[in-house]
Every structure is written in structure tokens, then in C-alpha cells.
Amino acid sequence: MHRATKIVATIGPASSTPEILLQMIQAGLDVVRLNFSHGTADDHRQRAEFVREAARQAGREVAIMADLQGPKIRVGKFENGRTTLVTGNPFVLDADCELGNDERVGLDYKDLPRDLKPGDVLLLNDGLIVLNVQRLIGNEIHTVVKIGGELSNNKGINRQGGGLSAPALTAKDMEDIRTAMSLGVDFVAVSFPKNATDMEMARQLANIAGAPYGIKPKMIAKIERAEAIPALQGILDASDGIMVARGDLAVEVGNAAVPALQKRMIRMARESNKFVITATQMMESMIHAPVPTRAEVSDVANAVLDGTDAVMLSAESAAGKYPVQTIETMAAICVEAEKSEQSELDKDFLDRTFTRIDQSIAMGALFTAYHLGAKAIVALTESGSTALWMSRHWTHVPIFALTPRVGSERAMALYRNVTSLHLDTNTDRDTALQQALETVVGKGYASHGDMVVLTVGEPMGQAGGTNTLKIVRVGEPY
């Protein structure tokens, strides 16, 4: 069954062997996420090699995303590894403290006291612990525990409502970008960007680091700061795609605000011709259980119905007991949700204007395939732009993008409703179209008598050169 929504999965201790990776790819994995918050450069290098080998065995390209840690603001370590905060008791966050105890703990972000004022609310450990700031004395933040609980080493800190000044790119991130480029990753996800400038700086660093390897990765902005919401359009313009990072975002803006923000972000991304990933706790119970909860099934399905390009797994696939089953289950949910989606193509095209020839051809192919009941759209593309534009509109007609560029093939692994395939370069248009059709038929995506819509650029081999639309029936002469 054709599945339009893509699956991103984090790999870690539970999924880092070639055997498990191959099973995950066969189950439906499209993009592998390397979480640079954990592991060494050598760990990531070995995992990237395993991914490429498993993809080769599976007979298709799988993209790799490097997810930067960013300025995760955390408490320090405790003498005993943890403590229990009691509601109503005082507790001190002390930038000068080396080892914490029941009364105070250190900070890895030493400027935190400068970012706060009395009355601020701090949320620790993903919001499970809440502290009210009472006063600031030098490098000490004196608080009263509003909601207590167990606090252990290196748990995260957020300020309710956002507003912390830590830069989006740390020194570690800059080094990790260089590592990621040496691995040949296809996407770089930037944590905690506040504005377009953060993304522009990250892109510049990635392009410079990728130049010796001949790669320019796609840049993904993780929307997890409250300040990013009013700056969302600028961030979208400076990025190739965004991630709805519901964990830290929920801590900063409140859980109740996140579902509506998710819908808004997905809509804005699609309208801006950018891709979007929905992430965090989508199948959380499957870390330990072989089946998801009904609420998790609805969460994944609703993200699909919102129009997300991809849904993402974190601990479920990195450390869970059932990484392969989780992907199989998520894939099945996506397919079922897509069956019920209503196409609004005609409404989408109202009041739209196209100034580029290649974009006009892409939209014409969509419109034609939808109204003629074509079995497939086949796009010959260099950069993948034609396939991206087509994928912003839902038609129930699968899009097959054929390209001679491996980088483009992997980048399109994140585009909704796009299956990317490799086609060797050919300068003769008719020969290339015939080979494209044979590839799609040979893989079982279309059969004799099916109508197929083809797009191609002439002369061939030029990015952004799509200028031709052709309608054929399989088995009939051109």
C-alpha cells in the first residue's frame, strides 16, 4: 500500500546494529535521526555507515538527519545523583555550585541568573517540577518549590513563556556540524532557533563545512521556543523545513496551546513550500509496550490529517523494546489516516499565481492527474523542487520523482507523497521519459493501460528547468 506520510526514527542503543536497521528500513523507515545530544563523533560515524549499508541492502536510499543539541539549559550534578524537592521548600540554583545537594544545585548555563527576575516561573525536567523565582543574589537564583518531585543530574530548565538568551548554536554545535558534514548527512536540525538569523548562521556554517565533501544539507528549524512563534514566517523563509518539537515548546507555552500551534505550523509550512516534521512522544508507550495507546494512534493520525510531511520517533526507536514494531504500527496508522483525507485541490488553486515556468508545470501536472484520474505522476527532476511543489497539495495520486542525483533522492525522502527513485542521467528527453516510465512500471507502481502524467525539463540536466508536461498510457506508443 502506498504511504504518503514519511517516518523519521532516532537510532540509539536499541537500533544501532545493521540487522535491526535493515528491518526498520523494510518496515517503512525513511529518514534516520542521529541525536547529537548523545554519543561521540565515532558513535555517529559508525551508525551512519550502518545506515548506508542497510539502505544498500534494502535497495533504496534512506536519508540521515543530524539533530544538534543546541543550548539545552540544564541543572548540574548532585552528590548522590538526585534529590527530592518538597513543595513549599526553598531551593537554590547556583551557577558556582559544583555538586548539588538537597538545598541547591549547579547550572551548566552560567548566565541564567541574568535572564531572570523575581516572579518568573522555572520548569524543570520537562515541566514535572515547577519553581517560583523569589530573588536573585549574584550567581544564585533563590526559588520556592511550587510543584516538587525527584530531580536528578542534568535535567533541563525552561522559563515559562520563554525569553532565555542562550544562543541557538553553541561551540559544541559548531563542532558537531563539522562532524555531520564529514558523515555526509542530508539534513541538519537546529535546536532552539529564535529567529531567521539563527537559521542563516547555521546554514552558512553547514555549507562551509560541507564544501570539501560537495554537500549542502537541507536545514530544519526545530520550533521549541516561545519566541520562535511570532518569528515563524521568517524562520520558515530561512529554512528548508521545520520540526514541530512539542516537548520543549509545550513546557514554554503550555501543553494546551500546542495542538493549535501544531496545526498552524503545518499549514504555514505547506503554504511556504517547506516540509514539516511532527515530533515528540508520538508512540511513547511503545518504549515498553508492543502496542500503542488509542490516544497515540489518534495523535499520529491527526498529524497526518493536518498535512504533516513526516512523523518522528525518538526514544521509541532509540531505546525502546520494539523499534521495528513501532515503525510498522506507525506506518499502518498513516496509511489508514490518508485514506480518509479529502483533496481540496481546486480550492487550493483559487487565487494562486505562478511566476515560474517549472512551478506552473508542477501545478499543471497535479491538476491534470487529479482530474483525469491518473495512476501516478512521474517527475524527472535534478534538484527535487518540482516534486516539493507537487507534494504541498494532496491529491491521492502518488508522485514518483526520478533523479540522477543521490543527494536529491535522499532529500526527497522527507517530502509527503513523493517516492524518490534513481534514474541515470540521459540527455535525450524521449529516452529518459521512456526509462522513467519503465522504472515506475518495473517497480509495480503502474501497469499496462494506466494513465501517467510525466514532467521533464528540456534541455535536460538543469536544476529548475522543468518546462514540459506529457500524458501517456502505459503500453501505448508516445
C-alpha positions as CSV (number, residue, x, y, z in Angstrom):
1,M,0.0,0.0,0.0
2,H,1.4,3.4,-1.0
3,R,2.1,5.6,2.1
4,A,2.4,9.3,1.6
5,T,3.5,10.3,5.1
6,K,7.2,9.7,5.9
7,I,8.6,8.2,9.0
8,V,11.7,9.6,10.8
9,A,13.2,7.5,13.6
10,T,16.1,8.2,16.0
11,I,18.7,5.4,16.3
12,G,20.4,4.6,19.6
13,P,21.3,1.6,21.7
14,A,18.2,-0.3,20.7
15,S,18.6,0.2,16.9
16,S,22.3,0.6,16.0
17,T,23.0,-2.8,14.6
18,P,22.9,-3.4,10.8
19,E,20.4,-6.2,11.3
20,I,17.9,-4.1,13.2
21,L,18.4,-1.1,10.9
22,L,17.6,-3.2,7.8
23,Q,14.4,-4.5,9.5
24,M,13.5,-0.8,10.3
25,I,14.0,0.3,6.7
26,Q,12.0,-2.7,5.4
27,A,9.2,-1.8,7.9
28,G,9.0,1.7,6.4
29,L,11.7,4.0,7.8
30,D,12.5,6.9,5.5
31,V,14.9,9.1,7.5
32,V,17.3,8.2,10.3
33,R,17.9,10.8,13.0
34,L,21.3,11.0,14.7
35,N,20.7,12.7,18.1
36,F,23.9,14.7,18.7
37,S,22.8,15.3,22.3
38,H,24.1,11.8,23.0
39,G,27.1,9.8,21.8
40,T,30.5,10.6,20.4
41,A,31.6,11.5,16.9
42,D,32.8,8.0,16.4
43,D,29.4,6.6,17.5
44,H,27.6,8.8,14.9
45,R,30.1,7.8,12.2
46,Q,29.6,4.1,12.8
47,R,25.8,4.5,12.9
48,A,25.9,6.5,9.6
49,E,27.9,3.7,8.0
50,F,25.5,1.1,9.2
51,V,22.5,3.1,7.8
52,R,24.1,3.5,4.4
53,E,24.9,-0.3,4.3
54,A,21.4,-1.3,5.5
55,A,19.8,1.0,2.9
56,R,22.0,-0.5,0.2
57,Q,20.8,-4.0,1.2
58,A,17.2,-2.8,1.2
59,G,17.7,-1.4,-2.3
60,R,16.6,2.2,-1.6
61,E,18.1,5.5,-0.3
62,V,17.4,6.5,3.3
63,A,18.3,10.0,4.4
64,I,20.2,10.9,7.5
65,M,19.4,13.9,9.8
66,A,21.9,15.3,12.3
67,D,20.0,16.8,15.2
68,L,22.1,19.3,17.0
69,Q,21.9,19.6,20.8
70,G,21.6,23.3,21.0
71,P,21.7,25.4,24.2
72,K,19.9,22.9,26.4
73,I,19.9,24.7,29.7
74,R,20.3,22.1,32.5
75,V,21.0,21.8,36.2
76,G,24.3,20.3,37.2
77,K,25.1,17.1,39.0
78,F,24.1,16.1,42.6
79,E,26.4,14.5,45.2
80,N,24.1,11.5,45.3
81,G,22.9,11.7,41.6
82,R,19.5,13.0,42.6
83,T,17.4,14.7,45.3
84,T,13.7,15.2,46.1
85,L,12.2,18.7,46.1
86,V,9.4,19.2,48.5
87,T,6.6,21.6,47.6
88,G,6.8,24.8,49.6
89,N,10.5,24.4,50.5
90,P,13.2,26.8,49.3
91,F,15.7,25.7,46.6
92,V,18.7,27.5,45.1
93,L,20.1,27.3,41.6
94,D,23.7,28.3,42.0
95,A,25.9,28.9,39.0
96,D,29.0,28.5,41.2
97,C,27.9,25.2,42.8
98,E,29.9,22.1,41.7
99,L,27.9,19.3,43.3
100,G,24.3,19.7,44.3
101,N,22.5,18.6,47.5
102,D,19.0,18.8,49.0
103,E,19.3,22.7,49.2
104,R,21.0,23.7,45.9
105,V,22.4,22.6,42.6
106,G,24.7,24.0,39.9
107,L,23.9,25.3,36.4
108,D,25.6,24.5,33.1
109,Y,24.3,27.8,31.7
110,K,26.1,30.3,33.9
111,D,24.2,33.4,32.6
112,L,20.8,32.1,33.7
113,P,20.6,34.5,36.7
114,R,21.0,37.4,34.3
115,D,18.0,36.3,32.3
116,L,15.6,36.2,35.2
117,K,13.6,38.4,37.6
118,P,11.6,37.8,40.7
119,G,8.2,36.3,39.8
120,D,9.5,34.2,36.9
121,V,8.5,30.6,36.8
122,L,11.1,27.9,36.0
123,L,10.1,24.5,34.8
124,L,12.5,21.6,35.3
125,N,12.6,18.1,33.9
126,D,10.1,18.8,31.1
127,G,7.7,20.7,33.4
128,L,7.4,18.0,36.0
129,I,9.0,20.3,38.6
130,V,8.0,24.0,39.0
131,L,10.0,26.6,40.8
132,N,8.9,30.2,41.6
133,V,11.8,32.7,41.5
134,Q,11.9,34.8,44.7
135,R,15.1,36.8,44.4
136,L,18.5,36.9,42.6
137,I,21.7,37.3,44.6
138,G,24.8,37.3,42.4
139,N,25.1,33.9,40.7
140,E,22.3,32.5,42.8
141,I,18.6,32.0,41.9
142,H,16.6,31.7,45.1
143,T,13.3,29.9,44.5
144,V,10.4,28.3,46.3
145,V,9.2,24.9,45.1
146,K,5.7,25.1,43.7
147,I,5.5,21.5,42.4
148,G,8.0,19.1,43.8
149,G,9.4,15.8,42.8
150,E,12.6,13.9,42.2
151,L,15.3,15.9,40.4
152,S,18.4,14.1,39.0
153,N,21.6,15.1,37.3
154,N,21.5,17.3,34.1
155,K,17.7,17.7,33.9
156,G,16.6,20.6,31.6
157,I,15.4,24.0,32.7
158,N,12.8,26.2,30.8
159,R,11.4,29.6,31.7
160,Q,7.7,29.7,31.4
161,G,6.9,32.0,28.4
162,G,10.4,31.7,27.0
163,G,12.9,34.6,27.0
164,L,16.2,32.9,27.8
165,S,19.1,34.5,25.9
166,A,21.3,31.4,25.2
167,P,22.4,31.4,21.5
168,A,20.9,28.7,19.3
169,L,24.4,27.5,18.2
170,T,26.9,26.5,20.9
171,A,30.6,25.7,20.4
172,K,29.6,22.0,20.6
173,D,27.0,22.5,17.8
174,M,29.6,24.1,15.6
175,E,31.9,21.2,16.0
176,D,29.0,18.7,15.5
177,I,28.2,20.4,12.2
178,R,31.7,19.7,11.0
179,T,31.3,16.1,12.1
180,A,27.9,15.8,10.5
181,M,29.2,17.1,7.2
182,S,32.1,14.6,7.2
183,L,29.4,11.9,7.6
184,G,27.6,13.2,4.5
185,V,24.3,13.8,6.3
186,D,21.3,15.1,4.3
187,F,19.6,17.3,6.9
188,V,20.7,19.4,9.8
189,A,18.2,20.1,12.5
190,V,18.9,23.3,14.6
191,S,17.6,23.3,18.1
192,F,16.0,26.3,19.8
193,P,16.3,28.9,16.9
194,K,14.7,32.2,17.9
195,N,14.7,33.9,14.5
196,A,15.7,33.7,10.9
197,T,19.3,34.9,11.7
198,D,19.9,31.7,13.8
199,M,19.0,29.6,10.8
200,E,21.0,31.7,8.3
201,M,24.1,31.3,10.5
202,A,23.6,27.6,10.8
203,R,23.2,27.2,7.1
204,Q,26.4,29.2,6.4
205,L,28.4,27.1,8.8
206,A,26.9,23.9,7.3
207,N,27.7,25.0,3.7
208,I,31.2,25.9,4.6
209,A,31.8,22.6,6.5
210,G,30.1,20.6,3.7
211,A,32.0,22.3,0.8
212,P,35.0,19.8,0.9
213,Y,32.5,17.0,0.6
214,G,30.4,18.6,-2.1
215,I,27.2,18.7,0.0
216,K,24.8,21.4,1.0
217,P,22.4,19.9,3.6
218,K,18.7,20.9,4.0
219,M,18.3,23.0,7.1
220,I,15.5,22.2,9.6
221,A,14.4,24.6,12.3
222,K,13.1,22.9,15.4
223,I,10.3,25.1,16.8
224,E,10.6,24.8,20.5
225,R,11.0,28.3,21.9
226,A,8.1,30.6,22.7
227,E,10.0,33.4,20.8
228,A,10.0,31.4,17.7
229,I,6.2,31.5,17.3
230,P,5.9,35.2,16.3
231,A,9.0,34.9,14.2
232,L,7.8,31.7,12.4
233,Q,7.4,33.1,8.9
234,G,10.9,34.5,8.9
235,I,12.3,31.2,10.3
236,L,10.4,29.3,7.5
237,D,11.8,31.6,4.9
238,A,15.4,30.9,6.1
239,S,14.9,27.1,6.4
240,D,14.1,24.2,4.1
241,G,11.7,22.8,6.7
242,I,10.6,22.9,10.3
243,M,10.1,20.4,13.1
244,V,7.1,20.8,15.4
245,A,9.2,19.9,18.5
246,R,6.4,19.5,21.0
247,G,8.5,18.7,24.1
248,D,10.3,21.9,25.0
249,L,7.6,24.0,23.2
250,A,4.9,22.6,25.4
251,V,7.0,23.4,28.5
252,E,7.4,27.1,27.4
253,V,3.9,27.8,26.1
254,G,1.8,25.3,28.0
255,N,0.5,21.9,26.9
256,A,-2.9,23.2,26.0
257,A,-1.5,25.6,23.4
258,V,0.4,23.0,21.4
259,P,-2.3,21.2,19.3
260,A,-3.5,24.5,17.7
261,L,0.1,25.6,17.2
262,Q,0.9,22.3,15.5
263,K,-1.9,22.8,13.0
264,R,-0.9,26.4,12.4
265,M,2.8,25.5,11.8
266,I,1.9,22.7,9.4
267,R,-0.4,24.9,7.4
268,M,2.2,27.7,7.3
269,A,5.0,25.4,6.2
270,R,2.9,23.9,3.4
271,E,1.9,27.4,2.2
272,S,5.6,28.4,2.2
273,N,6.6,25.4,0.1
274,K,8.6,23.9,3.1
275,F,8.4,20.5,4.6
276,V,7.3,19.8,8.2
277,I,8.0,17.0,10.7
278,T,5.8,16.4,13.8
279,A,7.7,15.1,16.7
280,T,7.8,14.1,20.4
281,Q,6.0,11.3,22.3
282,M,4.0,10.2,19.3
283,M,4.2,6.5,20.3
284,E,5.7,6.9,23.7
285,S,4.1,3.9,25.3
286,M,5.7,1.6,22.8
287,I,9.1,2.2,24.5
288,H,7.9,-0.5,26.8
289,A,4.7,-2.0,25.3
290,P,4.2,-3.8,22.0
291,V,1.0,-1.8,21.1
292,P,0.3,1.9,21.3
293,T,-2.5,3.6,23.3
294,R,-5.6,4.7,21.5
295,A,-4.6,8.3,22.2
296,E,-1.3,7.8,20.5
297,V,-3.0,6.3,17.4
298,S,-5.2,9.4,17.3
299,D,-2.2,11.7,17.7
300,V,-0.3,10.2,14.7
301,A,-3.5,10.1,12.6
302,N,-4.3,13.7,13.4
303,A,-0.8,14.9,12.4
304,V,-1.3,13.1,9.1
305,L,-4.7,14.7,8.6
306,D,-3.1,18.1,9.5
307,G,-0.9,17.6,6.5
308,T,2.5,16.9,8.1
309,D,5.2,15.5,5.8
310,A,6.6,13.2,8.4
311,V,6.1,11.8,11.9
312,M,9.0,11.2,14.1
313,L,10.1,8.6,16.8
314,S,12.6,9.5,19.5
315,A,13.1,7.2,22.5
316,E,10.6,4.7,21.0
317,S,13.2,3.6,18.3
318,A,16.4,4.7,20.1
319,A,16.0,2.9,23.4
320,G,12.6,1.1,23.2
321,K,12.0,-2.6,23.3
322,Y,10.1,-2.6,19.9
323,P,11.8,-0.3,17.4
324,V,10.7,-2.4,14.3
325,Q,7.1,-3.0,15.5
326,T,6.8,0.7,16.3
327,I,7.6,1.7,12.8
328,E,5.3,-0.9,11.4
329,T,2.5,0.3,13.6
330,M,3.1,4.0,12.7
331,A,3.1,3.2,9.0
332,A,-0.2,1.4,9.3
333,I,-1.8,4.3,11.1
334,C,-0.5,6.7,8.4
335,V,-2.0,4.6,5.6
336,E,-5.4,4.4,7.3
337,A,-5.5,8.2,8.0
338,E,-4.5,9.0,4.4
339,K,-7.5,7.0,3.1
340,S,-9.9,9.4,4.7
341,E,-8.2,12.6,3.6
342,Q,-10.2,14.9,1.4
343,S,-8.5,16.5,-1.5
344,E,-9.1,20.3,-1.9
345,L,-7.0,20.8,-4.9
346,D,-9.4,23.0,-6.8
347,K,-9.9,25.2,-3.7
348,D,-6.1,25.3,-3.2
349,F,-5.6,26.7,-6.7
350,L,-8.1,29.5,-6.4
351,D,-6.4,32.9,-6.5
352,R,-3.0,31.3,-7.0
353,T,-0.5,32.9,-9.3
354,F,2.7,31.2,-10.6
355,T,5.6,33.3,-11.9
356,R,8.0,30.4,-12.6
357,I,7.6,28.0,-15.5
358,D,8.8,25.0,-13.5
359,Q,6.3,25.7,-10.7
360,S,3.5,26.2,-13.3
361,I,4.3,22.8,-14.9
362,A,4.3,21.2,-11.4
363,M,0.9,22.6,-10.6
364,G,-0.5,21.7,-14.1
365,A,0.7,18.1,-13.6
366,L,-1.1,17.9,-10.3
367,F,-4.3,19.4,-11.7
368,T,-4.3,17.2,-14.8
369,A,-3.5,14.0,-12.9
370,Y,-6.3,14.7,-10.3
371,H,-9.0,15.4,-12.9
372,L,-8.0,12.7,-15.4
373,G,-7.7,10.0,-12.7
374,A,-4.1,9.3,-13.5
375,K,-2.4,6.4,-11.6
376,A,0.8,8.3,-11.0
377,I,2.7,11.5,-11.6
378,V,6.3,10.9,-12.7
379,A,8.7,13.9,-12.4
380,L,12.2,13.9,-13.8
381,T,14.0,16.3,-11.6
382,E,17.5,17.4,-10.8
383,S,17.1,19.3,-7.6
384,G,13.7,17.9,-6.4
385,S,11.9,21.3,-6.5
386,T,9.2,20.1,-8.8
387,A,8.4,17.2,-6.5
388,L,8.4,19.5,-3.5
389,W,5.9,21.9,-5.1
390,M,3.6,19.0,-6.1
391,S,3.8,17.5,-2.6
392,R,2.4,20.6,-1.0
393,H,-1.1,19.7,-2.3
394,W,-2.9,16.4,-1.5
395,T,-4.5,14.6,-4.5
396,H,-4.3,10.8,-3.6
397,V,-2.2,10.5,-6.8
398,P,1.3,9.2,-5.8
399,I,4.3,11.3,-7.1
400,F,7.4,9.5,-8.3
401,A,10.5,11.7,-8.6
402,L,13.3,10.3,-10.6
403,T,16.7,12.0,-10.4
404,P,20.4,11.2,-11.2
405,R,21.5,13.0,-8.1
406,V,21.8,10.8,-4.9
407,G,21.6,13.9,-2.8
408,S,18.3,15.0,-4.3
409,E,17.0,11.4,-4.0
410,R,17.7,11.4,-0.2
411,A,16.4,14.9,0.3
412,M,13.0,13.9,-1.2
413,A,12.8,11.1,1.4
414,L,11.0,13.8,3.6
415,Y,8.5,15.1,1.0
416,R,5.0,13.9,1.6
417,N,3.5,11.6,-1.1
418,V,6.9,11.6,-3.0
419,T,8.7,8.3,-3.8
420,S,12.2,9.2,-4.9
421,L,14.0,6.8,-7.4
422,H,17.3,6.8,-9.1
423,L,17.5,7.4,-12.9
424,D,20.8,7.6,-14.7
425,T,21.5,10.9,-16.5
426,N,20.3,10.9,-20.1
427,T,20.4,13.9,-22.4
428,D,17.7,12.6,-24.7
429,R,14.3,13.6,-23.4
430,D,12.2,10.8,-25.0
431,T,14.7,8.1,-24.0
432,A,14.7,9.5,-20.4
433,L,10.9,9.6,-20.3
434,Q,10.7,6.0,-21.5
435,Q,13.3,4.9,-18.9
436,A,11.4,6.7,-16.2
437,L,8.1,5.0,-17.2
438,E,9.8,1.6,-17.3
439,T,11.3,2.2,-13.9
440,V,7.9,3.0,-12.3
441,V,6.2,0.1,-14.1
442,G,9.1,-2.3,-13.2
443,K,8.7,-1.5,-9.6
444,G,5.0,-2.2,-9.7
445,Y,3.7,1.3,-9.2
446,A,1.8,1.4,-12.6
447,S,0.7,-1.3,-15.1
448,H,-0.5,-1.7,-18.7
449,G,-3.3,0.7,-19.6
450,D,-2.7,3.1,-16.6
451,M,-2.6,6.8,-17.3
452,V,0.6,8.5,-16.1
453,V,1.4,12.2,-16.1
454,L,5.1,13.0,-16.8
455,T,7.1,16.2,-16.3
456,V,10.6,16.9,-17.5
457,G,12.9,19.8,-18.3
458,E,14.4,20.5,-21.7
459,P,17.3,20.7,-22.2
460,M,17.8,18.1,-19.5
461,G,20.3,18.3,-16.6
462,Q,19.5,21.8,-15.5
463,A,18.1,22.4,-12.0
464,G,14.9,24.4,-12.1
465,G,14.4,23.7,-15.8
466,T,11.1,21.7,-15.8
467,N,9.1,23.0,-18.7
468,T,7.3,20.1,-20.3
469,L,4.2,18.1,-19.3
470,K,3.2,14.8,-21.1
471,I,0.2,12.5,-20.6
472,V,0.7,8.8,-21.6
473,R,-1.0,5.4,-21.2
474,V,1.3,2.6,-20.2
475,G,1.9,0.3,-23.1
476,E,0.8,2.7,-25.8
477,P,3.3,4.5,-28.1
478,Y,4.2,8.1,-27.3
